[in-house]
Amino acid sequence: MTEISELLERVKAARGYSNALDIEIDVALFKPDGRHISVRPNAAKTKLVYIKRTGGTDTFLAHDWTISQARRDEAIRLLTALQETQK
């Protein structure tokens, strides 16, 4: 839970776009689905590598969680909800 708390505080303190934060937010909010079982940053920490159930990978850019105050607020809401489920 501490990890989410620390991430949440960094997002609250953010005043502009940060791809690094966007990646951390996507990793924290990831839920396995029918196609992907996990996600991690790539070696350069610039994109996300999703691990497929078949063993392969898909690479994507992170969602723009920090691009605007409205998007940061949405990320804060989702991370707060995630934090509450972990108590």
Secondary structure by P-SEA (a helix, b strand, c coil): caaaaaaaaaaaacccccaaaaaaaaaaacccccccccccccccccbbbbbcccccccccccccccccaaaaaaaaaaaaaaaaaac
